[in-house]
Amino acid sequence: MCMGHICYVCKKELKWHMMKITLDEVVKGFTGFSKKIPPTGMTSEDRLCNGCHDELAKPGEPKIDKPRSELVQKHIDAQRVANQKASSPMGKCYWCKNNQNILPERSWILEDHSQCFDCATVIAGLTSIKLKELYSLEQNNYNKISLLEKLHSEASTASFQAGQKKYSDVLSGVAGTGFMGGFIPNSDTQHLENVANQSKGSLELSLMDAKQESIRISNLRKNEKIILAKKHFFNLDSNESETKVHSTNTNEPSDPVIILKMRLAKGEITLEEFNEIKENLV
């Protein structure tokens, strides 16, 4: 980097829109600024930022080689550390009844129940068949979301290209007769656009459902962790009823194909959408 483009005192990069104050301007002063005592070792090729220049001593005052803001920043940092300590959760860990190494509230597995670092490590290592199944479902659903996002991106591109093709045909005269080819699009290009838009819409619905499923699985996984923690620390089963893994409602079917058939029967989706979503699921 060229000499003079970094502040001599704070080493901050001086952008094009920032003031770059020279040694001569420090010593002699310039419009709107008084004379100052330059930092030790500053040469005519060095530059100061506006903030460091403001903090330099005036003639007759004790010389300052480092900006006062450095001392202020140290005070701010010390105050931030003190505030963090003051805001740390107090009291005993809900699990081991210890009051050491209490984690921030956002890290507690149970809301309003403090938790220490050691217990959090223990809870992280607890597992069960159901928890392994939930992790497997979560991974499969993540892969499904990744695939749907890829297909949706491709469908969006196809829809855009189909629209451009239709517009191009209208202007080039392929669509019909009359001035500039008329205003009625070619039936083939119109059909191509309709199919692309339907595919895009179906994928959007599938993607929305998959993301909702991801939230549901995540909540079930957390609930299972709580159950395991209560069994481990208190040797008691959780009072909370366990939710079935495969369905958010025990009265609803868990097979996605059956759900699709029900939506088709209710008229929520068309036969074409049903076939497309079913193909994506497979």
Secondary structure, DSSP 8 states (H G I E B T S, - for coil): --TTSBBTTT--B--TTS--B-HHHHHH--TT-------TT--TT-BB-HHHHHTS--TTS---SS-HHHHHHHHHHHHHHHHHHHHS--S--TTT---SSB--GGG-SSTT---BHHHHHHHHH---HHHHHHHHHHHHHHHHHHHHHHHHHHHHHHHHHHHHHHHHHHHHTSS-SSGGG-SS--HHHHHHHHHHHHHHHHHHHHHHHHHHHHHHHHHHHHHHHHHHHHHHHHS---SS----SS-SSTTS---HHHHHHHHHHTTSS-HHHHHHHHHHH-
